[in-house]
C-alpha cells in the first residue's frame, strides 16, 4: 500500500471518527428518485465510512483495490452486460464520458445505480436487496467502482 494511501486512509479515519454521524450523504434511487435507505452499519471500513461522509471513493487509483474490484466485477457477472473492461456490451458502457444515467459520472451516483438497480435493466446488487443475507457490501462496491474507473479517464471524485 502506498504511503499516500496510508496517509489518506488515516486522515479519513480521523475525519470520520470526529465527524457528526448525522452528517452523511443522502442516497437517491436511480429508478425513481426516491430516498435510498442503506443501513449505515454496513459502512464498516475506513474507506466506506469516508465515502458515506463525503461521497469520495478512496479506492480510486489503488492497485490492490482495483485488482479486488475486478475479481468482484467478474464474480457478479457484470462482464455479461457491460463487457470485461466496463466499456459496454449488451448493456451500456460504464466508463464515460457519456453515461446512460448522467449521475453515474460521480461515484455516489454510480454507487446508487449499482446498489439499488435500474429501470428495465440491472437488478439491485446491494447487500440484502437480492436476498436478506447476500449481495455486494459498500466496501466491495467501492472497489468495483475503482476497477470500473481504472478503465476510463473519469475518476468520479471530481
C-alpha positions as CSV (number, residue, x, y, z in Angstrom):
1,X,0.0,0.0,0.0
2,X,1.5,3.4,-0.9
3,X,2.4,5.9,1.7
4,X,-0.1,8.4,0.2
5,X,-2.9,5.9,0.5
6,X,-2.0,5.1,4.1
7,X,-1.9,8.8,4.9
8,X,-5.3,9.4,3.2
9,X,-6.9,6.4,5.0
10,X,-5.5,7.5,8.3
11,X,-6.7,11.1,7.8
12,X,-10.1,9.9,6.7
13,X,-10.4,7.7,9.7
14,X,-9.7,10.7,12.0
15,X,-12.1,12.8,10.0
16,X,-14.9,10.2,10.1
17,X,-14.3,9.4,13.8
18,X,-14.5,13.1,14.7
19,X,-17.4,14.0,12.5
20,X,-21.1,14.0,13.5
21,X,-22.6,10.7,12.2
22,X,-25.7,12.5,11.1
23,X,-23.7,14.4,8.5
24,X,-23.6,11.8,5.7
25,X,-24.6,11.8,2.1
26,X,-28.2,11.2,1.1
27,X,-28.7,8.3,-1.3
28,X,-31.3,8.5,-4.1
29,X,-32.6,5.6,-6.1
30,X,-31.8,5.8,-9.8
31,X,-35.1,4.1,-10.6
32,X,-37.5,6.7,-9.3
33,X,-35.6,9.5,-7.5
34,X,-36.9,8.4,-4.1
35,X,-34.7,8.1,-1.0
36,X,-32.5,5.1,-0.9
37,X,-32.1,3.9,2.7
38,X,-29.0,1.8,3.3
39,X,-28.1,0.5,6.8
40,X,-25.3,2.8,7.9
41,X,-23.7,-0.1,9.9
42,X,-22.8,-1.7,6.5
43,X,-20.3,1.1,6.0
44,X,-17.8,-0.7,8.3
45,X,-14.4,0.1,6.8
46,X,-12.4,3.3,6.8
47,X,-13.0,3.8,3.0
48,X,-16.7,3.1,3.3
49,X,-17.1,5.5,6.2
50,X,-15.2,8.1,4.3
51,X,-17.5,7.6,1.3
52,X,-20.6,7.8,3.5
53,X,-19.4,11.1,4.9
54,X,-18.1,12.7,1.7
55,X,-19.1,10.7,-1.4
56,X,-15.4,10.3,-2.3
57,X,-14.1,6.9,-3.2
58,X,-10.6,6.4,-1.6
59,X,-10.0,3.3,-3.7
60,X,-9.7,5.2,-7.0
61,X,-6.2,4.6,-8.3
62,X,-5.4,2.0,-5.6
63,X,-3.9,-1.0,-7.5
64,X,-4.9,-3.6,-4.8
65,X,-8.4,-2.3,-4.6
66,X,-8.7,-2.3,-8.4
67,X,-7.5,-5.9,-8.6
68,X,-10.0,-6.9,-5.9
69,X,-12.8,-4.9,-7.6
70,X,-12.1,-6.6,-10.9
71,X,-12.5,-10.0,-9.3
72,X,-15.8,-9.0,-7.8
73,X,-16.9,-7.4,-11.1
74,X,-16.3,-10.8,-12.7
75,X,-17.9,-12.8,-9.9
76,X,-21.1,-10.8,-10.1
77,X,-21.2,-11.4,-13.9
78,X,-21.0,-7.6,-14.7
79,X,-19.0,-8.6,-17.7
80,X,-22.0,-10.3,-19.3
81,X,-23.7,-6.9,-19.9
82,X,-21.0,-4.3,-19.5
83,X,-18.0,-6.2,-21.0
84,X,-14.7,-7.2,-19.4
85,X,-13.5,-3.6,-19.2
86,X,-16.9,-1.9,-18.5
87,X,-16.9,-0.2,-21.9
88,X,-20.3,-1.8,-22.8
89,X,-21.5,-4.9,-24.5
90,X,-25.2,-5.7,-24.3
91,X,-25.6,-3.2,-21.5
92,X,-24.3,0.4,-21.5
93,X,-20.7,1.4,-21.0
94,X,-19.8,2.5,-17.5
95,X,-16.6,4.5,-18.1
96,X,-18.0,7.6,-19.7
97,X,-17.8,10.3,-20.8
98,X,-21.4,9.6,-21.8
99,X,-23.5,7.7,-19.2
100,X,-27.0,6.2,-19.6
101,X,-27.6,7.8,-16.2
102,X,-25.7,11.1,-16.0
103,X,-25.3,10.8,-12.2
104,X,-23.0,7.8,-12.8
105,X,-20.2,10.3,-13.6
106,X,-19.9,10.6,-9.8
107,X,-19.0,7.8,-7.5
108,X,-22.1,8.5,-5.4
109,X,-24.3,8.2,-8.5
110,X,-22.7,5.0,-9.7
111,X,-22.9,3.6,-6.2
112,X,-26.7,4.3,-6.1
113,X,-27.3,2.9,-9.5
114,X,-25.5,-0.4,-8.8
115,X,-26.7,-0.7,-5.2
116,X,-30.5,-0.4,-6.0
117,X,-30.6,-1.2,-9.7
118,X,-32.2,0.4,-12.7
119,X,-35.5,0.5,-14.6
120,X,-35.7,-2.2,-17.2
121,X,-32.2,-3.4,-16.9
122,X,-30.0,-4.3,-13.9
123,X,-31.4,-5.6,-10.7
124,X,-30.2,-4.4,-7.3
125,X,-26.9,-5.7,-6.2
126,X,-26.7,-4.1,-2.7
127,X,-26.4,-6.3,0.4
128,X,-29.8,-7.6,1.5
129,X,-31.7,-6.5,-1.6
130,X,-31.5,-9.7,-3.6
131,X,-31.9,-12.0,-0.6
132,X,-31.6,-11.0,3.1
133,X,-28.0,-12.3,3.6
134,X,-26.3,-11.7,0.3
135,X,-25.1,-9.0,-2.1
136,X,-22.3,-6.6,-2.6
137,X,-21.2,-4.7,0.6
138,X,-20.5,-1.0,0.4
139,X,-16.7,-1.6,0.6
140,X,-16.8,-4.2,-2.2
141,X,-18.9,-1.9,-4.3
142,X,-16.4,0.9,-3.9
143,X,-13.6,-1.4,-5.1
144,X,-15.7,-2.5,-8.0
145,X,-16.2,1.2,-8.9
146,X,-12.5,1.7,-8.6
147,X,-12.0,-1.1,-11.2
148,X,-14.6,0.5,-13.5
149,X,-12.9,3.9,-13.2
150,X,-9.5,2.4,-13.9
151,X,-10.7,1.7,-17.5
152,X,-11.5,5.3,-18.3
153,X,-10.5,8.9,-17.6
154,X,-13.2,9.9,-15.2
155,X,-12.4,9.2,-11.5
156,X,-15.9,10.0,-10.1
157,X,-14.2,12.0,-7.4
158,X,-14.1,15.2,-9.5
